[in-house]
Every structure is written in C-alpha cells, then in structure tokens.
Amino acid sequence: MTAASPVEHALEVLGAGGLVAIPTETVYGLAADASNEAAVRRIFAVKGRPADHPLIVHVASAEQLGAWASRVPAAAAVLADTCWPGPLTLLVPKAAHVLPVVTGGRETVGIRVPAHPLTTELLQRFGGGLAAPSANRFGRVSPTTAQHVRTDLGDLVDYVLDGGACPVGVESTIVDCTVEPPQILRPGAISAEQISHLLGRELAAASGPSRAAGMLASHYAPEATVLLAESADEAAVLLAAHPDARVLDHTADLVAYAQRLYADLRQADLDGVPVVVAVLPRAEGLGHAIRDRLRKAAH
C-alpha cells in the first residue's frame, strides 16, 4: 500500500478538524478549515490569540474571492487579478457564510491566494478556505521554517507540512478595499508604491481601529530587547553602550533582510543575546515592511 503524500496527510488532518502548519511564500501559517468553527477556535487557543483579532482566509485562486465576499470592490478585483497568487491580503466585505470567529466579529474578511507550490496543491484539493494566522505564539516572532513551528508549538499542531524556508520572510501586505481610497493596513513585499501604480491612484494612510492581522503596536517580538538605529553610525553608538548586543544590518540587500529577519531574531534568542541593535532600511519599497516589523518588535 502506497504511503500518503504530505499533502494527502494534511488533507486528512484538516478534514478531521485538525490544525496544519502550512508553508507560504511569506511565513508559515497555522491552518484550519475556515468553515469549521471548533477547528478555528483551536487556532486561537493554541496561539493564545485574542478572540477579536481576525484571521486571514487562504484560498486557491482569485476566482474564489467572490465566494467569500458579499461584494468585490473594484480595487480588490484589480489587485486580485494582478497580484495573486502572491503576498497580498485583501480586506473585503464578508459573505454571509463567513464565520464570525474568523473575522473577530467584524463585517470584513481578509482573503489571500498564497504562492507556494505545496500549499497551492493543498488548497486546490481542499476546495474551501483555510483560516491561517502565523504558526507561532501570539505576539512573538513569526516562523519561516518548519522547525520554527515545531519549536514554538510542538504537539499543539497536528501536522507540519514542510515546504522549506519561506522565500519572502515577512507577512503579506494587507489592503483595506472597503474604504475609499483604499488603505494599507500592513506593509509587505508588495509595496504601497506598487499598489498605487496598479490602481492608478494614491492610497490613504491607515486609520481607524485595528481590524486586520499585524495592526497592533507590539508584535513580532523576540525575548531580546530590540533597539533601532537609522544608520550604521547610530548602531555603533548603541553598541558602545551595550557591548553584549548583536547588530542586525542587511540594509545593502533588502530581499535578504526580509528573508533572514525572523530567523536572525530567533537565533539571537537561542544564543542568549540580551540586546539586538537593528539598523533600519530606508523607508521605501520593501524597506517599509522591514521597518514596520522591527518597530513592532522593539515596542
């Protein structure tokens, strides 16, 4: 008898109401059947996540957006067509069947089509949506390898679908398409400049209450204290005051900075480093996402 493939095993676990850690191009997600309320509630329990902090629903293709939204705003249609599959989450009005536990009781839902071959196959064969925040304890550093998930959650996750290291390394950009003009609620690998170009108009700054993942002031935090520097010179001054600190500076290669950011923060904790001095990249393109994560880690 042929052994089940990893994707088939993941499908069995999800079908039984279990939790599966899934690889995406951004970070690993802790996934459950978005239509199974008990399974979704387990996500919150395992992570220690506040019940009003909404989850993102992952689907196989842009064609499924209409099944999860009560209506598809024009901006959402354009961005889904041009950016999916990819590291972009669209906040849209939720369809009637979307469980309140998924949305934190809100009338909006975040939808994404991830770009990872294993999870694409999983979603295509699953057919429905998978509710999935990052596969780590709430507020801590997100996982970018299967081992990070196992270290954080151990036996609390029923199965880890190992897809290797995540190539992007920071969470998806979130765009609120329910407001005019649309707002970037969380910066990511797809920049505000790119989204503005695709929509042919300027975006608004994020405003209003927290209504999507990653909007809290403190998040993505290691055990080490994180101090921020705008330049290598500032970092040197901080290092002089904290000689036991480790400097984090990949500003010459922002793609590598994003890919390595969470792994570097985790390694600092493993090595018992008390202070990390992180040099902030310029506030442009991918630099916005890296600055956002570092500021929240330092809050």
VEXNU-572959 format. One record per residue (C-alpha): x, y, z. Coordinates in nm, 2 decimals, padded with zeros to 4 digits. Example, Ala and Ser with C-alpha at 12.3 -4.5 7.8 and 13.67 -1.06 7.14 Angstrom:
R;X;Y;Z
R;01.23;-00.45;00.78
R;01.37;-00.11;00.71
END
This chain:
R;X;Y;Z
R;00.00;00.00;00.00
R;00.14;00.34;-00.10
R;00.20;00.58;00.19
R;00.00;00.90;00.18
R;00.19;01.20;00.05
R;00.25;01.50;00.28
R;-00.04;01.69;00.11
R;-00.27;01.40;00.14
R;-00.18;01.37;00.51
R;-00.25;01.74;00.56
R;-00.59;01.70;00.39
R;-00.68;01.41;00.62
R;-00.59;01.62;00.93
R;-00.79;01.92;00.81
R;-01.09;01.71;00.72
R;-01.09;01.57;01.07
R;-01.09;01.92;01.22
R;-00.72;01.93;01.29
R;-00.46;02.21;01.26
R;-00.19;02.20;00.99
R;00.11;02.43;00.97
R;00.13;02.53;00.60
R;00.42;02.69;00.42
R;00.36;03.01;00.22
R;00.60;03.25;00.05
R;00.57;03.48;00.34
R;00.57;03.28;00.67
R;00.42;02.95;00.79
R;00.05;02.97;00.88
R;-00.15;02.77;01.13
R;-00.44;02.65;00.92
R;-00.78;02.51;00.99
R;-01.09;02.46;00.78
R;-01.24;02.81;00.78
R;-01.59;02.66;00.78
R;-01.53;02.45;01.10
R;-01.59;02.67;01.40
R;-01.44;02.43;01.65
R;-01.12;02.40;01.45
R;-01.09;02.77;01.41
R;-01.13;02.82;01.78
R;-00.84;02.58;01.84
R;-00.62;02.82;01.64
R;-00.69;03.10;01.89
R;-00.63;02.86;02.19
R;-00.30;02.72;02.05
R;-00.16;03.07;01.97
R;-00.30;03.25;02.28
R;-00.46;03.49;02.03
R;-00.72;03.74;02.13
R;-01.07;03.64;02.00
R;-01.13;03.97;01.84
R;-00.81;03.96;01.63
R;-00.92;03.85;01.28
R;-00.77;03.57;01.07
R;-00.69;03.56;00.70
R;-00.87;03.31;00.48
R;-00.64;03.14;00.22
R;-00.79;03.02;-00.10
R;-00.66;02.85;-00.41
R;-00.74;03.11;-00.68
R;-00.87;03.47;-00.74
R;-01.19;03.32;-00.88
R;-01.28;03.22;-00.52
R;-01.28;03.58;-00.39
R;-01.65;03.62;-00.48
R;-01.74;03.32;-00.27
R;-01.60;03.48;00.04
R;-01.70;03.84;-00.02
R;-02.05;03.98;-00.02
R;-01.93;04.21;-00.29
R;-01.60;04.26;-00.46
R;-01.49;04.63;-00.46
R;-01.33;04.75;-00.79
R;-00.99;04.79;-00.62
R;-01.00;04.43;-00.49
R;-01.08;04.30;-00.83
R;-00.78;04.48;-00.99
R;-00.54;04.37;-00.72
R;-00.66;04.01;-00.71
R;-00.62;03.99;-01.09
R;-00.27;04.14;-01.09
R;-00.11;04.02;-00.76
R;-00.25;03.67;-00.69
R;-00.11;03.43;-00.62
R;00.13;03.64;-00.41
R;00.20;03.81;-00.07
R;-00.11;04.03;-00.07
R;-00.42;04.01;00.15
R;-00.74;04.20;00.05
R;-00.99;04.31;00.32
R;-01.34;04.29;00.17
R;-01.70;04.28;00.30
R;-01.76;03.93;00.42
R;-02.01;03.69;00.27
R;-02.30;03.58;00.50
R;-02.15;03.23;00.55
R;-01.81;03.35;00.68
R;-01.80;03.26;01.05
R;-01.77;03.55;01.30
R;-01.49;03.36;01.48
R;-01.28;03.40;01.16
R;-01.34;03.78;01.14
R;-01.32;03.86;01.51
R;-01.69;03.96;01.48
R;-01.63;04.22;01.21
R;-01.82;04.25;00.88
R;-01.50;04.23;00.68
R;-01.27;03.94;00.60
R;-00.91;03.92;00.47
R;-00.86;03.69;00.17
R;-00.53;03.58;00.02
R;-00.41;03.34;-00.25
R;-00.06;03.22;-00.14
R;00.22;03.15;-00.38
R;00.38;02.82;-00.25
R;00.35;02.50;-00.46
R;00.27;02.27;-00.17
R;00.00;02.50;-00.03
R;-00.14;02.57;-00.37
R;-00.18;02.19;-00.42
R;-00.33;02.16;-00.08
R;-00.58;02.44;-00.14
R;-00.68;02.32;-00.48
R;-00.75;01.97;-00.34
R;-00.92;02.10;-00.03
R;-01.16;02.31;-00.23
R;-01.26;02.55;00.05
R;-01.08;02.82;00.25
R;-00.82;02.78;00.52
R;-00.81;03.03;00.81
R;-00.45;03.08;00.90
R;-00.25;03.33;01.11
R;00.12;03.28;01.15
R;00.21;02.95;01.32
R;00.36;03.09;01.64
R;00.26;03.21;01.98
R;00.07;03.53;01.96
R;00.29;03.84;01.95
R;00.61;03.65;01.91
R;00.85;03.62;01.61
R;00.68;03.46;01.31
R;00.81;03.12;01.18
R;00.98;03.10;00.84
R;01.08;02.73;00.86
R;00.91;02.41;00.97
R;01.15;02.38;01.26
R;01.05;02.72;01.39
R;00.69;02.59;01.40
R;00.78;02.27;01.58
R;00.99;02.47;01.83
R;00.71;02.71;01.91
R;00.40;02.49;01.90
R;00.53;02.13;01.94
R;00.25;01.88;01.97
R;-00.02;02.15;01.97
R;-00.01;02.15;01.59
R;-00.14;01.82;01.44
R;00.08;01.82;01.14
R;00.35;02.04;00.98
R;00.36;02.05;00.60
R;00.73;02.11;00.55
R;00.79;02.34;00.24
R;01.13;02.46;00.33
R;01.23;02.81;00.42
R;00.99;03.09;00.32
R;01.14;03.30;00.03
R;00.98;03.63;00.13
R;01.01;03.61;00.50
R;00.77;03.88;00.62
R;00.39;03.87;00.63
R;00.17;03.97;00.34
R;00.07;04.33;00.26
R;-00.29;04.40;00.37
R;-00.50;04.64;00.17
R;-00.84;04.75;00.30
R;-01.06;04.77;-00.01
R;-01.38;04.85;00.18
R;-01.28;05.22;00.21
R;-01.22;05.50;-00.04
R;-00.94;05.54;-00.11
R;-00.80;05.20;-00.01
R;-00.57;05.19;00.28
R;-00.25;04.98;00.35
R;-00.31;04.82;00.69
R;00.01;04.63;00.70
R;00.31;04.68;00.47
R;00.47;04.38;00.30
R;00.66;04.26;-00.01
R;00.41;04.43;-00.24
R;00.47;04.79;-00.17
R;00.24;05.08;-00.14
R;00.41;05.23;-00.44
R;00.33;04.92;-00.65
R;-00.03;04.91;-00.53
R;-00.08;05.28;-00.60
R;00.05;05.22;-00.95
R;-00.17;04.92;-01.02
R;-00.48;05.12;-00.90
R;-00.38;05.44;-01.08
R;-00.44;05.65;-00.77
R;-00.29;05.74;-00.43
R;-00.37;05.53;-00.12
R;-00.47;05.67;00.22
R;-00.27;05.62;00.53
R;-00.41;05.35;00.77
R;-00.66;05.50;01.01
R;-00.94;05.38;01.24
R;-00.94;05.08;01.48
R;-00.73;04.77;01.45
R;-00.92;04.54;01.20
R;-00.65;04.31;01.05
R;-00.36;04.10;01.15
R;-00.04;04.28;01.24
R;-00.20;04.62;01.33
R;-00.12;04.61;01.70
R;00.16;04.84;01.82
R;00.36;04.55;01.97
R;00.41;04.23;01.77
R;00.68;04.00;01.61
R;00.88;04.04;01.94
R;01.18;03.82;02.04
R;01.29;03.77;02.40
R;01.59;04.00;02.34
R;01.54;04.38;02.37
R;01.54;04.53;02.02
R;01.70;04.88;01.98
R;01.66;05.07;01.65
R;01.92;05.27;01.46
R;01.87;05.48;01.15
R;02.23;05.43;01.04
R;02.54;05.22;01.10
R;02.68;05.52;01.29
R;02.38;05.52;01.53
R;02.42;05.14;01.57
R;02.79;05.19;01.67
R;02.68;05.43;01.94
R;02.42;05.19;02.07
R;02.67;04.90;02.06
R;02.92;05.10;02.26
R;02.65;05.14;02.53
R;02.55;04.77;02.50
R;02.87;04.58;02.43
R;02.69;04.24;02.46
R;02.45;04.34;02.19
R;02.43;04.19;01.84
R;02.39;04.41;01.54
R;02.14;04.33;01.27
R;02.21;04.51;00.95
R;02.13;04.38;00.60
R;02.04;04.72;00.46
R;02.25;04.66;00.15
R;02.01;04.38;00.04
R;01.65;04.43;00.15
R;01.53;04.10;00.00
R;01.79;03.92;00.21
R;01.70;04.14;00.51
R;01.33;04.03;00.49
R;01.42;03.67;00.43
R;01.65;03.65;00.73
R;01.48;03.89;00.97
R;01.28;03.65;01.18
R;01.54;03.37;01.17
R;01.80;03.62;01.29
R;01.58;03.74;01.58
R;01.51;03.38;01.67
R;01.89;03.29;01.66
R;01.96;03.58;01.89
R;01.73;03.43;02.15
R;01.88;03.09;02.10
R;02.22;03.23;02.16
R;02.11;03.42;02.47
R;02.18;03.76;02.32
R;02.02;04.02;02.55
R;02.00;04.31;02.31
R;01.97;04.33;01.93
R;02.06;04.66;01.76
R;01.88;04.66;01.43
R;01.97;04.91;01.16
R;01.65;05.03;00.98
R;01.65;05.04;00.60
R;01.53;05.34;00.40
R;01.15;05.39;00.41
R;01.08;05.28;00.05
R;00.96;04.96;-00.12
R;01.03;04.65;00.09
R;01.20;04.88;00.35
R;00.86;04.99;00.47
R;00.77;04.63;00.57
R;01.11;04.57;00.74
R;01.08;04.89;00.94
R;00.73;04.81;01.04
R;00.83;04.46;01.18
R;01.13;04.60;01.36
R;00.94;04.89;01.52
R;00.68;04.65;01.65
R;00.95;04.41;01.77
R;01.10;04.70;01.96
R;00.78;04.84;02.10
END
